[in-house]
Amino acid sequence: MRAQGLGAAIALVIALDAGNAAAAEVTVRVRGVANDRGFVVVALCTADVFIGGRCALRGSAPARLGTVPVVVGDVPPGTYAVRAYHDENANGRIDRNMFGLPLEGYGFGNDARVVLSPPSFADAAIIVGERGTETALTLRY
């Protein structure tokens, strides 16, 4: 009886550990940061919230001139579009002008271009495996 209980406990520990191993880290190297004010914020988004929604997977780092690595943790394997911005005034959102255009630096995965509208999910997407990944993008001001 005791051996069965021990076996079940070991199986539970292995299952819990496997669940933790499935979540990975994604490092996004955000290039072109204009100054050291505020934070650089990165979001990994599913297709349904990429534009106009709140992405659940986020990370941030203090801004500094040049390139800032931002780590997003606990990322399940899958396909995600990457979006980033320089929150210069640290207010937790990207500021926009009266026409809706960003007043702070912004960028998308794969350096997807913005032409009259945000890029498509596919253009800004990366694939994250069980071991995570690294990618880079450049901010536009």
Backbone torsions as a table, in degrees:
resi	resn	phi	psi	omega
1	MET	NA	-44.6	-179.7
2	ARG	-63.4	-38.1	-179.7
3	ALA	-62.7	-38.1	178.3
4	GLN	-65.3	-41.8	178.3
5	GLY	-63.4	-41.2	178.3
6	LEU	-65.5	-41.6	178.6
7	GLY	-62.4	-41.2	178.6
8	ALA	-65.4	-39.8	178.5
9	ALA	-63.9	-43.1	178.6
10	ILE	-63.5	-42.8	179.1
11	ALA	-61.8	-39.1	178.8
12	LEU	-65.1	-43.9	178.7
13	VAL	-61.9	-43.1	179.2
14	ILE	-63.8	-42.5	179.9
15	ALA	-64.4	-42.8	178.6
16	LEU	-64.8	-40.7	179.2
17	ASP	-65.8	-38.4	178.7
18	ALA	-64.4	-36.1	177.1
19	GLY	-63.5	-38.4	178.1
20	ASN	-69.7	-35.3	-178.3
21	ALA	-68.8	-23.3	-177.3
22	ALA	-72.9	-22.5	178.3
23	ALA	-90.3	135.9	-173.4
24	ALA	-124.3	176.2	174.3
25	GLU	-105.2	141.9	173.0
26	VAL	-119.0	124.7	176.6
27	THR	-104.7	123.9	178.0
28	VAL	-112.0	118.9	176.9
29	ARG	-89.4	108.5	-176.4
30	VAL	-93.6	111.4	-177.2
31	ARG	-94.4	159.1	173.1
32	GLY	78.5	22.1	178.1
33	VAL	-67.2	126.1	-168.7
34	ALA	-78.4	-22.8	-177.3
35	ASN	-162.4	-177.8	-177.4
36	ASP	-103.3	22.2	178.6
37	ARG	-89.4	136.7	172.6
38	GLY	75.0	-142.8	-174.0
39	PHE	-134.4	156.9	169.2
40	VAL	-104.0	126.2	-175.2
41	VAL	-116.5	132.8	178.9
42	VAL	-123.7	139.6	175.3
43	ALA	-129.0	138.2	171.9
44	LEU	-105.2	123.8	-168.6
45	CYS	-122.2	142.2	169.7
46	THR	-79.8	165.3	-174.5
47	ALA	-59.4	-34.1	-175.0
48	ASP	-73.5	-17.0	-179.8
49	VAL	-124.5	7.0	-174.9
50	PHE	-54.2	-50.3	178.8
51	ILE	-113.3	121.0	175.5
52	GLY	91.4	-3.3	179.6
53	GLY	-119.3	176.3	178.0
54	ARG	-100.1	119.2	-179.7
55	CYS	-80.0	132.3	-175.7
56	ALA	-73.4	-28.3	-176.0
57	LEU	-97.6	110.7	-174.2
58	ARG	-138.5	156.6	173.4
59	GLY	-151.6	159.4	177.4
60	SER	-149.5	161.4	178.0
61	ALA	-149.1	151.6	176.0
62	PRO	-58.0	137.7	-179.9
63	ALA	-70.6	148.1	169.8
64	ARG	-152.8	150.6	-177.5
65	LEU	-57.1	130.2	176.7
66	GLY	107.0	-123.5	-176.6
67	THR	-109.7	133.0	179.9
68	VAL	-123.2	119.3	174.2
69	PRO	-79.5	131.9	177.6
70	VAL	-122.1	127.7	-179.2
71	VAL	-103.7	130.6	173.2
72	VAL	-110.9	120.8	-176.2
73	GLY	-99.9	168.1	176.6
74	ASP	56.0	46.9	-178.6
75	VAL	-96.6	116.0	175.6
76	PRO	-68.4	151.5	176.2
77	PRO	-56.3	143.0	179.4
78	GLY	160.1	-171.6	178.7
79	THR	-109.6	128.5	-176.8
80	TYR	-135.7	141.2	169.3
81	ALA	-86.2	144.8	-178.3
82	VAL	-107.1	132.0	171.9
83	ARG	-133.7	147.6	-176.9
84	ALA	-145.7	155.7	173.1
85	TYR	-152.9	159.5	177.7
86	HIS	-99.6	104.2	179.9
87	ASP	-83.3	77.7	-172.6
88	GLU	-61.2	-35.3	-178.1
89	ASN	-98.6	8.2	174.9
90	ALA	52.9	40.8	178.7
91	ASN	-98.0	4.1	175.3
92	GLY	81.1	11.7	178.1
93	ARG	-153.4	162.0	176.6
94	ILE	-85.3	126.4	-179.8
95	ASP	-80.6	145.0	-177.7
96	ARG	-129.9	156.2	175.8
97	ASN	-84.2	-176.3	-176.3
98	MET	-66.2	-15.0	177.5
99	PHE	-96.3	0.9	179.4
100	GLY	88.4	5.1	179.8
101	LEU	-83.8	142.5	-177.8
102	PRO	-62.6	137.5	174.6
103	LEU	-96.9	-11.0	179.5
104	GLU	-116.5	160.1	-179.2
105	GLY	-60.4	143.6	-179.7
106	TYR	-146.1	161.2	177.1
107	GLY	-164.6	166.3	-178.7
108	PHE	-131.2	157.8	178.9
109	GLY	-54.1	148.2	-178.9
110	ASN	61.5	18.6	-174.7
111	ASP	50.5	38.2	179.5
112	ALA	-56.4	135.8	-174.9
113	ARG	-79.4	149.1	175.4
114	VAL	-108.9	114.0	178.8
115	VAL	-129.4	97.9	-179.2
116	LEU	66.9	-12.7	176.8
117	SER	-159.8	163.9	178.4
118	PRO	-61.7	159.7	179.1
119	PRO	-69.3	166.9	176.4
120	SER	-73.9	161.0	176.4
121	PHE	-55.8	-47.3	-177.2
122	ALA	-60.7	-37.7	-178.9
123	ASP	-68.8	-28.1	-176.7
124	ALA	-103.6	5.6	-171.2
125	ALA	-87.9	149.5	171.4
126	ILE	-127.9	158.7	176.2
127	ILE	-104.7	128.4	179.3
128	VAL	-109.2	122.4	176.9
129	GLY	-93.6	-174.5	-178.8
130	GLU	-63.2	-26.0	-179.1
131	ARG	-95.1	4.5	-178.9
132	GLY	81.1	-169.7	-179.6
133	THR	-163.5	171.7	172.7
134	GLU	-126.2	146.9	176.4
135	THR	-150.4	174.6	179.7
136	ALA	-143.3	155.0	174.0
137	LEU	-150.6	163.3	-178.9
138	THR	-116.7	130.8	177.5
139	LEU	-74.1	148.6	173.1
140	ARG	-117.6	136.0	179.6
141	TYR	-113.2	NA	NA
